[in-house]
């Protein structure tokens, strides 16, 4: 079991577990839908929609891992780092930084 003492150490490992572009795309779909549902719930004040957030966020990501990446999601071993890394990966994708970071050797 890898032990990471910081998020900076964890993130390259996280990216190494997300080499398949379809897996990453499913992560992005889930993250986008999480934002959309969260905004909808906030605007309409229909708080009952909030229960969908973990189902949508993790559901799409886990499908990507089980069906395309063929590995165990990092969430199971590193839940907090993994949640943060998912949003950082989404940000890196949106800002065009992900391609470079994927090319960097991981742990």
SVG drawing of the C-alpha trace seen along z (x, -y; Angstrom):
<svg xmlns="http://www.w3.org/2000/svg" viewBox="-37 -31 46 35">
<polyline fill="none" stroke="black" stroke-width="0.4" points="0.0,0.0 1.4,-3.4 1.5,-6.1 1.5,-9.6 2.5,-12.4 1.0,-15.2 -1.4,-15.8 1.5,-16.8 2.9,-13.3 -0.6,-11.7 -1.6,-13.6 0.9,-11.9 -0.2,-8.5 -3.8,-9.5 -3.1,-10.5 -1.3,-7.2 -4.6,-5.5 -6.4,-7.5 -4.6,-6.8 -7.6,-5.7 -9.3,-8.7 -12.8,-7.2 -12.3,-6.8 -11.3,-10.4 -14.2,-11.5 -16.6,-9.7 -15.0,-11.6 -15.6,-14.9 -19.2,-14.0 -19.8,-13.1 -18.1,-16.3 -20.1,-18.5 -23.3,-16.9 -22.5,-17.4 -22.0,-21.1 -25.2,-21.3 -27.3,-19.5 -25.7,-21.5 -26.5,-24.8 -30.0,-23.6 -30.6,-22.7 -29.2,-26.0 -31.2,-28.1 -34.5,-26.3 -33.9,-25.5 -35.0,-21.9 -32.6,-20.3 -33.8,-16.8 -31.7,-16.8 -28.5,-16.9 -28.6,-13.2 -27.8,-12.6 -24.4,-14.3 -22.3,-11.3 -24.3,-8.9 -23.5,-11.0 -20.0,-11.9 -18.8,-8.5 -21.1,-6.5 -19.6,-7.9 -16.1,-7.7 -16.4,-4.1 -17.9,-3.0 -14.8,-4.4 -12.5,-2.5 -14.4,0.8 -15.2,0.9 -12.3,-1.0 -9.4,-1.5 -9.7,1.9 -8.4,0.8 -9.8,0.1 -10.8,-3.5 -8.4,-5.4 -11.4,-6.5 -11.4,-3.2 -7.9,-3.6 -7.5,-7.4 -11.0,-9.0 -10.1,-12.6 -7.1,-12.9 -9.0,-11.2 -12.0,-13.6 -9.6,-16.6 -7.6,-15.0 -10.7,-14.5 -11.5,-18.2 -7.9,-19.1 -7.8,-16.8 -11.0,-18.4 -9.5,-21.8 -6.3,-20.6 -8.4,-19.3 -10.4,-22.5 -7.3,-24.7 -5.3,-22.5 -2.7,-21.5 -3.6,-17.8 -1.8,-16.5 1.5,-17.8 0.8,-16.4 -0.1,-13.0 3.2,-12.8 5.1,-13.3 6.2,-10.1 4.2,-9.0 5.3,-7.4"/>
</svg>
